[in-house]
Amino acid sequence: MVAVVRVTEDVWTPALKSEEPELGSALIPKERYTSRDFMQREWERMWTKVWLVGCREEEIPEAGDYITTEIGPESLLIVRGDDGVARTFYNVCNHRGNQVKFDQCGNARTLQCAYHFWEYDLTGRLINVPDEEDFAQGCPRDRLSLKAVETDTWGGWVWFNLDPDAGPLEDYLGIIPQHLDAYHLDRMAMTQNMTVEWDCNWKTSVDAFNEVYHVQCIHPELLYNNDDVNVQIDLYDRHNRYLVPYQTHSPRLGEVEEVPEIVVDYMRSIGMDHEPWQGRVPELRRAISAFKRENQERLGIDYSDLNDDQVVDDYHYFIFPNITLNIFAEWALFFRQRPHESDPNKMYYDVQFYNVVPKGQPRPPLPDHDHFKHGEKSLGLVLDQDSVNLPHVQKGMNSSAFEGLWISHQERRIRHMHKTLMEYVGE
């Protein structure tokens, strides 16, 4: 269990262990990862019914700013209106089906289709049709304006839902705002933005980041700065999390007397001397938390809304169906797994880094959006280690010798995700 030293009414994030739901121990069928039929049912029954992240609000700060995003076979156009409201539309002109915008982002005073110059205002309303008198059936604005999609914001992101009868985003997120508003994610600045094409199902990627069973195997260096054994797992309604102690070491290493080099580097980065802690490594995690609080003015970071664990640990959340958040006191790592438009053996993996802007420092400019195929560029040591297995996992799942996933107790976040998935998809 993760010890919580300081939890008061001033700390927003609940840290206590949740009750364990009964999830059973049945095999998870491989067809959920390989079948085109299941992929189609996922699209019809789940992807078109859930709230999804479309973009970061800071990507469309001004009136007329727009960004395009894809989910499955659909392209969406997210636009900031003159009234400051972000709106989402199906990215299709109702004349001949051309995409209204086929660049990634930009700014426009109106949304004009490049084919025949049908023109829409920033609320999606059709405002101009060249040679309109030539249409014997007329051009009724209520029918031919851009089709709007339910849109809302939270955490600095613009969210959309393709279901016209979708309930409120607040209801869908459930416990998430209560848990994560303490981090003020809306104030964080995006510092890196990548999309990688992976040869695996989107769930294969989700699974890779929702368990720590693999850490001892493919991330051995991380055993020296985090505890992969005493991990608190909490399974909620749709969403789940685990709390991973950092700036400590794995019990798998036995007793550690000298401060590991990876922790030394971290201590140097915050201006803390490691020498007094040689031989006192078990005390170090709490000492680092206290040191950061005492030096928050110098560091330019406000830790007042976080408990002592949050000051050092990874609060790792999964927001169903496709958002993974590794959240630390000073930064966050955001993953968004998107399904391929037609192939269950492929997906799009969006990776974004966010940083707290230290007090007194300017907000950094938005990074360029880098899009590439797996293997063409490095994602960094840890993510490269995570991703190297995934195409081989997917290929193995397609083997006639493989029946499905044999899940352990420490991998139960995967089973919980499937429970939620099947509540939408059904059998």
C-alpha positions in Angstrom: 0.0 0.0 0.0 1.1 3.6 -0.7 1.5 5.5 2.6 -0.1 8.9 2.6 1.4 11.2 5.2 -0.6 14.4 4.6 -4.2 14.3 3.4 -6.3 17.2 4.6 -9.4 19.0 3.5 -7.1 21.3 1.5 -5.8 18.4 -0.7 -8.2 17.7 -3.5 -7.1 14.3 -4.8 -8.5 11.3 -2.9 -5.6 9.0 -2.1 -7.3 6.2 -0.2 -7.6 2.8 -1.8 -10.9 2.0 -3.6 -12.9 -1.1 -3.1 -12.1 -3.9 -5.5 -14.8 -4.8 -8.0 -15.3 -8.5 -8.9 -13.9 -8.9 -12.4 -13.5 -12.6 -12.6 -10.5 -14.4 -14.2 -11.8 -15.5 -17.6 -9.6 -15.4 -20.7 -9.9 -12.2 -22.7 -10.6 -13.3 -26.3 -8.0 -12.4 -28.8 -10.7 -11.5 -31.3 -11.2 -8.2 -29.5 -7.8 -7.3 -30.8 -7.8 -8.9 -34.3 -11.3 -9.1 -35.6 -12.6 -6.7 -38.2 -16.2 -7.5 -37.1 -15.3 -6.6 -33.5 -13.6 -3.5 -34.7 -16.8 -2.4 -36.5 -18.9 -3.1 -33.4 -16.5 -1.1 -31.3 -16.9 1.8 -33.7 -20.7 1.7 -33.9 -21.3 1.0 -30.2 -18.4 2.6 -28.3 -16.3 5.1 -30.2 -19.4 7.0 -31.4 -20.8 7.1 -27.9 -17.9 8.3 -25.6 -16.3 11.6 -24.9 -12.9 11.9 -26.7 -10.1 14.5 -26.6 -9.9 16.5 -29.8 -7.1 19.0 -29.1 -5.5 21.2 -26.6 -7.3 24.6 -26.0 -4.0 26.4 -26.4 -3.8 25.0 -30.0 -6.8 27.2 -30.9 -6.5 30.3 -28.7 -7.9 32.9 -31.1 -11.1 33.4 -33.0 -10.9 31.6 -36.3 -8.2 29.1 -35.1 -9.0 25.6 -36.2 -7.5 22.1 -36.0 -8.5 18.9 -37.7 -8.4 15.5 -35.9 -9.3 12.0 -36.9 -11.0 9.2 -35.0 -11.6 5.9 -36.9 -13.1 6.8 -40.3 -14.2 10.3 -39.3 -12.4 13.6 -39.7 -13.5 16.3 -37.2 -12.9 20.1 -37.5 -12.6 22.0 -34.2 -12.9 25.8 -34.5 -12.7 28.7 -32.0 -15.7 31.1 -32.7 -15.8 34.9 -32.5 -17.6 34.3 -29.1 -14.6 32.4 -27.8 -16.4 29.1 -27.8 -14.8 26.0 -29.2 -17.1 24.0 -31.5 -16.6 20.7 -33.3 -18.0 19.8 -36.7 -17.8 16.8 -39.0 -15.2 17.9 -41.5 -17.3 17.5 -44.6 -18.9 20.0 -47.0 -22.6 19.1 -47.6 -22.3 19.9 -51.3 -20.2 17.1 -52.7 -18.5 15.7 -49.7 -15.2 17.4 -49.9 -13.4 17.9 -46.6 -13.8 21.5 -45.6 -10.2 21.6 -44.2 -7.5 19.1 -45.1 -4.6 20.9 -43.5 -3.8 20.1 -39.9 -4.4 23.6 -38.4 -4.7 27.3 -39.3 -6.8 30.4 -38.9 -9.7 31.5 -41.1 -12.4 34.1 -40.9 -14.8 31.7 -42.6 -14.7 28.0 -43.4 -14.6 27.7 -47.2 -14.6 24.5 -49.1 -11.8 24.5 -51.6 -13.8 22.6 -54.3 -16.7 24.9 -55.2 -16.2 27.6 -52.5 -19.3 26.8 -50.4 -18.7 28.9 -47.3 -19.6 28.5 -43.6 -19.2 30.9 -40.7 -17.3 30.0 -37.5 -20.5 28.6 -36.0 -20.8 26.2 -39.0 -23.7 28.0 -40.6 -23.8 28.0 -44.4 -23.5 31.6 -45.5 -22.6 31.6 -49.2 -23.2 29.3 -52.2 -21.9 30.4 -55.6 -24.7 30.4 -58.2 -27.2 29.5 -55.6 -30.1 30.2 -58.0 -28.9 27.2 -60.1 -30.1 24.7 -57.4 -33.8 24.0 -58.2 -34.2 22.3 -54.9 -32.8 25.4 -53.1 -30.0 25.4 -50.4 -31.8 25.3 -47.1 -29.3 26.5 -44.4 -30.7 24.3 -41.6 -30.0 21.2 -43.7 -26.8 22.1 -45.4 -24.8 23.8 -42.6 -21.9 21.9 -41.1 -23.1 19.1 -38.8 -22.1 20.0 -35.3 -20.8 17.6 -32.7 -21.3 17.8 -28.9 -18.3 19.7 -27.5 -17.0 20.7 -24.1 -13.8 21.5 -22.3 -11.9 20.2 -19.2 -8.3 20.1 -18.1 -7.2 22.4 -20.9 -8.5 20.0 -23.6 -11.4 20.3 -26.0 -13.5 17.1 -25.9 -16.1 15.9 -28.4 -18.8 13.2 -28.5 -20.3 11.9 -31.8 -23.5 10.9 -30.0 -26.1 13.7 -30.4 -27.7 12.4 -27.2 -24.5 12.3 -25.2 -24.8 13.1 -21.6 -22.6 15.9 -20.1 -18.8 15.6 -20.2 -18.8 16.2 -16.4 -21.0 13.1 -15.9 -18.8 11.0 -18.2 -15.5 12.0 -16.5 -17.0 11.1 -13.1 -14.2 11.1 -10.5 -11.6 12.5 -12.8 -11.9 16.3 -12.2 -12.1 15.7 -8.4 -8.9 13.7 -8.6 -6.9 15.8 -11.1 -8.0 19.4 -10.8 -5.3 19.7 -8.0 -2.7 19.5 -10.8 -4.2 22.5 -12.7 -3.6 20.6 -16.0 -5.2 23.5 -17.8 -2.3 25.7 -16.9 0.4 23.3 -18.1 2.1 24.0 -21.4 2.5 21.4 -24.1 6.2 21.0 -24.9 6.2 18.0 -27.2 3.6 16.6 -29.6 4.0 13.4 -31.7 1.8 11.0 -33.5 3.3 7.5 -34.3 1.7 4.9 -36.6 1.9 1.6 -34.8 1.3 -1.9 -36.2 -0.9 -3.0 -33.4 -4.5 -2.7 -32.2 -5.2 0.4 -30.1 -5.9 -1.8 -27.0 -2.5 -3.5 -27.3 -1.0 0.0 -26.7 -3.4 0.8 -23.9 -2.6 -2.5 -22.2 1.2 -1.8 -22.3 0.8 1.3 -20.1 -1.8 0.0 -17.7 0.3 -2.5 -15.7 3.7 -2.4 -14.0 4.3 -6.2 -14.4 6.6 -5.5 -17.3 8.8 -3.0 -15.5 11.2 -5.6 -14.1 11.6 -7.1 -17.5 12.0 -4.2 -20.0 12.7 -1.2 -17.8 15.4 -2.5 -15.4 16.9 0.9 -14.9 13.6 2.2 -13.5 13.8 -0.3 -10.6 16.4 2.2 -9.1 14.0 5.1 -8.9 10.5 3.6 -8.5 8.7 0.9 -6.5 7.0 -1.4 -8.9 5.8 -3.7 -6.2 3.9 -1.5 -3.7 1.6 0.0 -6.3 -1.9 1.0 -5.3 -4.5 0.1 -8.0 -7.9 1.8 -7.9 -10.7 0.7 -10.3 -13.6 3.1 -10.6 -16.7 3.2 -12.8 -15.3 3.7 -16.2 -11.8 4.9 -15.3 -8.9 3.6 -13.2 -5.5 4.5 -11.9 -2.4 3.3 -10.1 -0.1 5.2 -7.8 3.6 4.4 -8.2 6.1 5.5 -5.6 9.0 7.4 -7.1 12.5 8.5 -5.9 12.7 5.2 -4.1 13.7 1.7 -5.3 12.0 -1.6 -6.1 12.0 -4.2 -3.3 13.2 -6.6 -6.1 16.7 -5.1 -5.6 16.9 -5.9 -1.9 18.6 -3.4 0.3 20.1 -0.4 -1.5 22.7 1.5 0.5 24.1 4.0 -2.0 21.8 6.5 -3.6 21.2 5.3 -7.2 22.7 7.5 -9.9 19.2 8.0 -11.5 18.0 9.5 -8.1 21.3 11.5 -7.7 20.6 13.1 -11.1 17.1 14.0 -10.0 18.3 15.5 -6.7 20.9 17.6 -8.5 18.1 18.9 -10.8 16.3 20.4 -7.7 19.4 21.5 -5.9 19.5 18.8 -3.2 22.7 17.2 -1.9 22.6 13.4 -2.0 25.7 12.7 0.1 23.9 13.0 3.5 21.5 10.3 2.3 24.1 7.6 1.6 23.1 4.6 3.7 19.7 6.2 4.3 18.0 5.4 1.0 14.7 4.3 2.5 14.2 7.7 4.0 15.0 9.6 0.8 11.6 9.7 -0.8 10.0 11.6 2.1 13.0 13.8 2.4 12.8 14.8 -1.3 9.1 15.6 -0.9 9.8 17.8 2.1 12.8 19.5 0.4 10.6 20.4 -2.6 8.0 21.9 -0.4 10.5 23.9 1.5 12.1 25.2 -1.8 9.0 25.7 -3.8 9.6 29.5 -4.1 13.0 28.9 -5.6 11.8 26.1 -7.8 8.8 28.3 -9.0 6.4 25.5 -8.4 3.3 25.6 -6.1 2.8 22.3 -4.3 0.2 23.5 -1.9 -2.7 21.5 -3.5 -0.8 18.2 -3.6 -0.3 15.6 -0.9 3.2 14.5 0.1 3.0 11.5 -2.3 2.0 13.6 -5.2 5.0 15.8 -4.8 7.3 12.9 -5.8 5.1 10.1 -7.2 3.4 9.1 -10.4 -0.3 9.3 -10.2 -1.2 7.3 -13.3 -4.7 7.6 -14.7 -6.6 5.9 -17.5 -9.6 7.8 -18.8 -11.7 5.3 -20.8 -11.4 4.5 -23.6 -8.1 5.9 -24.8 -6.4 8.5 -22.6 -3.4 7.6 -20.4 -1.9 10.2 -18.1 1.3 9.9 -16.2 1.1 12.9 -13.8 3.8 14.3 -11.7 3.9 17.5 -9.7 5.9 19.4 -12.4 4.9 17.6 -15.6 2.6 15.2 -17.3 2.8 12.6 -20.0 -0.3 12.2 -22.1 -1.0 9.3 -24.4 -4.0 9.0 -26.7 -4.6 5.8 -28.6 -6.7 6.1 -31.7 -8.0 3.2 -33.8 -7.0 2.8 -37.4 -9.8 3.7 -39.9 -10.0 0.1 -41.3 -7.4 -2.3 -39.9 -7.6 -3.8 -36.4 -3.9 -4.5 -36.5 -2.9 -0.8 -36.8 -3.4 2.3 -34.7 -2.3 5.9 -34.1 -0.4 6.7 -30.9 -0.4 10.3 -29.8 2.3 11.4 -27.3 2.3 14.8 -25.7 4.4 16.2 -22.9 3.2 18.9 -20.6 5.1 21.0 -18.1 4.2 23.4 -15.3 5.5 26.8 -16.2 7.7 27.9 -13.2 6.7 31.2 -11.7 8.4 34.1 -13.4 9.2 32.2 -16.6 7.5 32.8 -20.0 5.2 30.2 -21.4 7.0 28.2 -24.1 5.7 28.3 -27.7 3.7 25.4 -28.9 5.8 22.5 -30.4 5.5 21.4 -33.9 3.4 18.2 -34.4 5.7 15.4 -35.5 4.0 12.5 -37.4 6.0 9.4 -38.3 5.9 5.6 -38.4 7.2 3.4 -35.6 10.9 2.9 -35.9 11.6 6.0 -37.9 12.5 8.1 -34.9 13.2 7.4 -31.2 10.5 8.2 -28.6 13.2 8.2 -25.8 14.6 5.2 -24.0 11.5 4.1 -21.9 8.9 4.5 -24.6 11.2 2.8 -27.1 11.4 -0.1 -24.7 7.6 -0.1 -24.4 6.9 0.0 -28.1 9.5 -2.5 -29.4 7.3 -5.5 -28.4 3.9 -4.2 -29.6 4.1 -5.2 -33.3 5.3 -8.7 -32.2 2.4 -8.9 -29.7 -0.1 -8.1 -32.4 1.4 -10.6 -34.8 1.3 -13.2 -32.0 -2.3 -12.5 -31.3 -3.2 -13.4 -34.8 -1.6 -16.9 -34.4 -4.0 -19.8 -34.4 -2.1 -21.1 -31.4 -3.1 -18.1 -29.3 -6.5 -18.0 -27.6 -6.5 -14.8 -25.6 -5.0 -12.8 -22.7 -4.2 -14.6 -19.5 -4.4 -11.8 -17.0 -2.8 -11.6 -13.6 -4.0 -9.7 -10.5 -1.4 -7.0 -11.0 -2.6 -6.5 -14.6 -6.3 -6.1 -13.5 -6.5 -2.6 -14.9 -6.6 -4.3 -18.3 -9.4 -6.5 -17.2 -11.3 -3.5 -15.9 -10.9 -1.7 -19.2 -12.4 -4.7 -21.0 -15.3 -4.8 -18.5 -16.1 -1.2 -19.5 -15.5 -1.8 -23.2 -17.9 -4.8 -23.2 -20.6 -2.7 -21.4 -20.6 -0.7 -24.6 -19.9 -3.3 -27.3 -21.7 -6.3 -25.8 -21.4 -9.8 -27.3 
